[in-house]
Amino acid sequence: MKIALVQANPTVGAISRNSSLISRYYRSCQEQGARLVVFPELAVTGFPLQDLVLYRSFAAEAMEAVTKKLAPLTAGENPALLLGAPWLGGGGLYNAALLLEKGSARVVCAKPLAAEGGRAPIDERPASLMEGKSEALLGIRAEIAVVEEIQDYKPFSDVSEGSAAEAGGPRGDIQLLIALSASPYYLGKQALREKAAAALSRKLSRALIFLNQVGGNDELIFDGTSLVYNNRGELLRRGASFREEVIWLRGEELFRPAQEMPPPLEENWATVYRALRLGLKDYLHKSGFKKALLGLSGGIDSAVTAALAADALGPENVLGVIMPSPYTPDHAVKDALELARNLGIEQRLLPIDGLFHSFLQLLNPEGGCRGDLAEENLQARIRGNILMFIANRERYMLLTTGNKSELAVGYCTMYGDMAGGLGVLADLPKLAVYSLAEHINRRHGKEVIPRNTMVKPPSAELRPDQKDEDSLPPYRVLDPILELYLEERLSPGEIIARGYPEETVKKVCRLVDRAEYKRRQAAPGLRVTSRTAPLAGRRMPIARGGRDQD
């Protein structure tokens, strides 16, 4: 009894395209002898749906695709098809698992997708099941669940028809749990996922299939890396990471000792690189873009962003624009040109000296210039205008190059270096950017990113001899404090108790709080390290009293 588990890469909202994708995979699996073909959570619509679920016509279109296009594939003795889709019924809208067989579709698991008249559950999916029951699949009694994380799973009540038992316990007749998921990636997640899945399988003495979506959708990157365990909690299969794949198994394998288990999966900067590459590629292609544009400064952030773009899109589809100002040192231009040559991307050199001086004359009618923050930011805003002009005229997606550390403390210029459609490194702290750069050079077997870019002190180069450390603590101090404040949710006092300098901690936390208004206007950023919402997804008030005002 061959089972095909399809790690599919759907596009959010593209119901017709996703249905065609499902149909192609289904027919291919059928030709290879599958008797059951399984797809992830919300495979028909993609995820996250956000406010699309507020349009009942959208859910109706998804239901029609299931009943009119996909269910007929299973007519007669054709293989059964299990997949996820939104479903209207019982007065509500549900995130459903649907079993398609013999030409018809029926709901086998459902949980609320949007509360009546409410918005909160659109982003926070409840783990409780509205409806669930065991199913006989290929002679195996299976329980089907829809979960974001495997640790969210709650067993159905141990209640069989006509009898009562303690609520919350597992049904004794169930042999297999199939969990359909759209679980986004962050560094270190897979180890947690596998530990939880193995423990659950052993606890319930059930075989377990965790089938995850793959692909980038907005800020989220779904890694696939699906899992299959036998009823002893032994790992039988691990799906590929960051690419579509069909995982094959036979039903009887689920109840035999494992002959050989896959080795532990190592997560490192190579994993993060693959995640960002997929997220960047899918964000552009699913948004209708083929080409990317970015400003090249000769610094580490633009270098890493350019290398990722060249790999994800092809170097022929990437343009780097070098825009030196009066304060740009010669080595910065040299490093940017060398990077472009190494990557094989197109580059344009457009000095902004004349534009900058014209603005200074216009905005300083009394003569001279002040050399203040407004004039520093003016250079970044001139560059942002140039990049947006090229992007508009030549149909490029403009990539922002700011990292998580800079965005966190507001060390960035609105309508300047923050201009663009996607923040590739927005969830990567500064020190991690250097680690990723080292991986890129190792991956190429040579210094694609110039050595001088790797070793010179980071600088915005908006005034003579400017260094980031003129305004910020060293990144070796800043990044750990940001980790504790943003990810661990520790207060300044708790961070100080960890041994960090009091004044430094207070300054960093104050900068983070004050920069909230900037982050609200930032481009979407790819999530790769945040266990919770990335910076742009934080829900903090902008106009509020803070520690610096008490």
N, C-alpha and C positions, 0 to 999 in steps of 0.2 A: 504494500500500500504506500505509494510514493506521495509525499507531501512537498509542495513547493512553497517556500516562504519568500515573498518578493519585497526586498528593500527598495521601494519606489521613491522617486523624486518628483512629487507633484508640484504644480504651480498654484499658489493661492488664487482662488476665484476662477481659474480656467477649467470649468467643469467639462466642457467638450474635449479639451486637450487631455485632461487627466483621464477621462473615460476612454479615450483612444489609447492612451498609454497602458491602462489596465487591460484593455482588450488585446493589445499586442502581446503583452506578457502572458495573459491567460492562454491564448492560442498556442504560443510557443511552449508553454508548460504542458498543455494538453498533448501536443505532438510528442513530447518526451515522456509521456506516460503518467503524468500526475493525476491523482484522483481527488486531491484537494489543493486549491491554490489560495493562499492567504496574503492579504495586503494590510498595511498599517492603519492606524487611526486616521480618520478623515482623509483617506486616500483620494476620495472623489473630489474634494474641494481644496485640499491642502490646508495647512495650519501655520500660523495663527489666523483665525478669521476676523477677530476684532469686531468692528461694527457691521461687517457684512451680515452677521447673524440677525441684525435688527430688521433686515429686509426679508419678509416672509417669501417673497418671490424667488429669492436666492435659494432658500431651502427647498422650495417647490421644484426649482429647476434641477437641483441635485437629486431629489427623489425621482424625478422623471428620468434622469440619466440612468439611475439604478434599475428602475422597473422596465423602461422601454429599450435601453441599449445594452445593459450588462446582464440582467437576469435572463434574457433569451439565449445568451451564450451557453447557459447551463441546461438547456432543454434535453429531455430524454435521459440518456445514460452518460451525458457529458460530466466532467468533473464538477464538484461543488466549488463555490467561490465564497470566501469569507473576507469582508472588508469593512472599513469605517466610512460613515457619511452622516451628515446632519439629517434629522428625521422629524417631521411634524406629526404629532399624534397625541391623543389624550389631553388636548388643550394646551400643549406645550411644545417646545423645541428641544430636541435631544441630540446628544453626541452618541451615536448608535453604532453598534456592531451588527452587521446584517449578514445573514446566511442566504446565499442564492443557490438554489438547486431545483432541478426539474422545471426550469423556466420561471420560477417565482421567487420573491424575496420576502423574508420575514426578519423582524427584529429579534435578536437573541441577547442583547445587552444594551442598556440605554441609561444615560445620566443627563441631568439638566445641562443645557448649553447656554441658555440665557433665561434669567428669571423674567416673569411677566412684568413688563414696564421697567425693569431694572437694568443696570449696566455693569455692576461690579462683577458678576460671574463671567462676563465675557473674557476677562483676563485671568480670573482666578477660578479654575475649574474644580468643582467639588469632587471629592473622591467617592462619595456615597453613590450607590447604584439605585436608580429608580426601578429598574426591572432587570431580572437576571434569572437564568435557569440553566440547568445542564443540558447538553446536547450530545447525541450519539453521532460521532464523526468517524467514519471508516471503522466502525465497531468499537471505538474508544469513547468512554463517557468523559466528556470534556466540559469544563467551565470556561466561559469566554468573558473577558473583562476589557474595559477601556480605561487605561491608566496613563498618566504622564510619566510617573516614576514607579518602578516595580514595588518600592516600599509603600506606595499609596494603596496597594491592593488590600481590600477587605473581603474575606471569604463570605460567600452567600450563607444565609441561615441554614442550619442543618435541619431543614423541614421538608419532608417529602409529602406528596399529596395524600391527604387523609390521616396524617399523623403529626405530632408535635414533638419538638426537641429543643434543646437550649439554643436560643438565638445567638448568632455570631460564630458558631462552630463550623468546621468544614464538613461538607457532605461526605459520608463514608464511601459512596459509590463512585465519586469523581476520581478519575485517574490522571487527568491532564488539565493544566491551566494554560489557556492561550491569552496572552495579554497584548492587545493592540495598542501601540504607543506613538506619540510624537514627542520625543524627549530631547530637548536641546542640549548641546554640548557645552561643557566648560572643562578646563584643564583639571584632571584628577577625578572626573566624574565616573569614568568607566570602572575603576577599581571599586568605588562605592556601589555601583550598580551590580557588579558581579557578586560582590559579597552579600548584598541583600537578596539577590535572586537565588543563589545557592542555599542560603539559610532558609528561605521560604520553601523551596523545593523539599529540603530535608524535613522541615517542620511538618509539612502537609503530606509527606510521602507521595508526592505527585510529580510527574514529569511537568516541565515548564517550558513554554515558548514565549519569549519576549521579542516581538517584532516591531522594529523601530523605523520611522521615516528617515530618509536621508535627503540632504540638500539644504541650500540657504534660502530662507524666506525673511526678508527685511533684516532686522538685527540678529535673528536667531539662526544658528547653524545646526542642523540635525545630522548626527554622525552615523546613523545606521548602527553598526556594531551590534546587531541583534544576537540573541542568545538562545541556545537550546540545551536543556538539562534533562537527564533521565530522572526516574523517580527516586534515585539515591542522592540527588543533588550534585551529580557529576556532570561537568560541562562537556557536551558532545559537539556542539558547533558554535563558532563565533563568526558573525557576518563581517564582511569587509567594512572598513571605516572610510567614510566620506566618499563613497561611490555606490551606485546601484549594483545590486547583485541578487541572484536567485539562490537561496540556500535550500539544498535538497536533503531530505531524510526519509527513512522508512519508519512507519508507525511502530514496528516491533522494536526498533532501536531504543525507543523511549523507555522500555521496561527491561533492558538488559544492562549488565555492568559495562562501563565504558572500556573499550579496547585501548584507546589512546586519547588523552585529553589535550586540547590546544594549550600551548604554553601561555604563561601570564602575558598580558598585553602591556608593554611598556609605553607610558605616556611621557613625552618630552617635548622639546621645542620643535622637533620634526612634526609631531602631532598637531601642534598649534599652527605651524606653517600650512599644513594640509587643510586645516579647518578654515583659515583665512583665505586661502586660495579658492576653495569651493564657495565660501560665502561671497567673495568678491565677484567671481564668475557668475554665480546665479543671480546676484543682485542686479548686475548689469543686463544680463540676457533676459531675465524675467521682467525687467523694466523696459525692454525694447532697445537697449543700447548694445553696440558692438565695440566701441572705442572708449578709452579712458585718457584723461588729461590730468596732469598735476604739475605743480611748481617744483623745480629742482633747486635746492639751496646749497647743495654740497654737504648738507648735514645728514645725520643718521636716520631720521624719521622719513624724509623724502626718499632716501636711498632704499630703505626697506620696502616702502610702499611701491616704489617703481619696480623693484625686483619681483614682488608679488604680482603686480599687474601684468608684467611681461610674461610671467609664467602662466597666469590664469587666462589671459586673453590672447597671447601671442605678441611678440615684440612689435610686429607690424601694426598693431592696434593701440599702441601706447605712445603718447606724446609728452615729453618733458620740456617745460618752458623755464629758462634761466633768466632771472630778472634782477641783475645787480643794481644796487643803489650806491650812492657815494660812500657808504660805510661797509660795503661788501669787500672783504679782502680778496686778493687775487687767487689764493689757494681755494677759496670756495667755488669760484667759477671753474677752476681747473678740475677740482674733484667732481663737480656736477657733469662736466663734459666727459671726463673719464668714465664715470658711471654709465652715461648714456651709450658710449661706445661699447663698453663691456656687455651691456644688456642687448644691444642692437636695436634700441628704440630711437625714434625720431626726436631731435632736440631743436629748439629755437632759442636764440640768444636775443633778448629784448631788454636792453638797459633802460632803467626808469629815471636816470639822473635828470633829464630835461623835464619830464612830467613833475617830478618831485620839486624841482626849483620853481616851476611855474606855480604850483600850489602854494609854496612858501611865500612867493611874492604876492599872490592873491590874498592869502589869509593873514599876512603880516603887513598891513598897509603902512604901519609906522616904520617899516624897514627892519632889516636884520631877521634873525630867527631866534627862538627861545631854546631849542633843543629839549623840549619837554616831552611828556608822554604822548600828547596829542600829535606831535610831529613824528615821533617814533611809529605810532600806529598808522599814520598817514601812509607810510611806505607799504605796510602790509595791505592797506585798503586799495592802493593803486594796483598792487599785484593782483588782488582779488578781482578787481574790475577787468583787468587784462585777461585773466583766466576765464572769467565768466563770458566775456565777449567771444573768445575763441570757442568755448563750449557751445554757446548759442549758435554761432554762425556755422560751425563745422560738425555739429552733432556729436559732441563728446560728452561723457559723464565726467564731471570734475570730482576728483578724489581729494579729500582733505587728508593731511598728513600728521595732524596733532595726535599725541599719545595720551594715555589715561592720566598720567601725572599732571600734564599741563592743563588738561580739561578740568581736572579736579580742583586745582587752585586758581583757575582763571588766567593762566599764563598764556593767553591767546587773544586774538583780536577779532571781535565781531565784524563781519562784512570784509574781513581781510583774510588771514590764513584759515578762518573758520568757514569761509565760503565754499560751498560744494554740495554734492549729493550723497556722499558716503564717506564715513570716517573709518578707514581700514584698520588703523591702530588704536582706535578710541578706547578699547578695553584692554590695552596692553601698557603696563607701567614702563617708564623710561628704561630702567635697567633690563627689563625683559626685551625691549627693542634691540638692545645691544646683543643679548643672547640669541635672538632670532637672526640678527645680522651675521653672527658667527656661524650659525647653522647654514645660512644661505651660501656663504663662502665655502664651507665644507661640502655642501651639496654639489656645488659647481666644480669643486676641486681646484679652485683658484680664487684670487681676490677680485671677485666681481664688484663687491663694494670696496672702494679704495681704502687702503690701510690708514691714510690720513683722516678719512671720514670716521674711522673706528676709534682713533686715539685722541683727536683734538677735543678740547673742552667744548661742550654744547653752547651755542650762542644764537640769539635771535638776530644779531648783526644789524641792529637798528640805530646804534650809536657807536662811536669809536671804541674799539676794544671791549665791547660788551660781552659778558658771560652770564649764563643762566644763574650761576651762584651769586651774582650781584643782587638778585631779587629773591632767590629761593634757597632753602637749605640744600646741601649736597644731596643728590638723588639717592645715595646709599642710606641717608637718614630719612628723606622725604617719603620714599616709596613704602618702607615698613610702617610709618605712621599712617599713611593713607590706607594701607591694608587694614590696619586695626580700626580706623575710624569708619571707613566705608563698607568693608566686608564683614568685620567682626562686630560692628555697631558698638564699639566701646566709647565711653565718654572721654573728654580730655583728661579728667582726673584719673581714670583707669589706665589710660595710655601712659601718663606720667609715672604711675605706680609701676609700670613695666621697665622703668629706667631711662626713659627718653627725657631730654631737657625740657623743663617746664615752659620756658618762653617759646621754644621752637614748636612744641606741641600746640600751644595756644595760638600761635601765629598761623600754623598750617590749618587748624580747624576753623579759624576765623576766615581764612582765604577761601576754604571750601564752601562755607556757608554764604559768603558774600557773592560767590560766583554762580549761584543757582540760576540767576536770570540769563547768564550766558549759555549755560548748558541747555536751557529750554529752547534756545535758538540754534543749537548745534545740529549738524547732519546726523542721521542715524549712524550708529556705530556697531560694528560686528562684535558679537559677544563671544569671548573665548576664555576669560578667566573669572568672570563674576559668577558667584553662586546665586546671587540675587539679581535684581534688575541692574543692568549697566547704568553708568552715570546719567545718560540721557533719559533713562527710564525711572530714575528716582522720583518719588512724589513728595517733594518737600516744598513748603510755602516759600515764595520769593519775598514778599513784603511781610516781615515779621521781626519781632524783637529777638535779639541774639545775645550771646554771651558778651559781645563787645559793647552792648548797649545797656546791660544790667547795672 
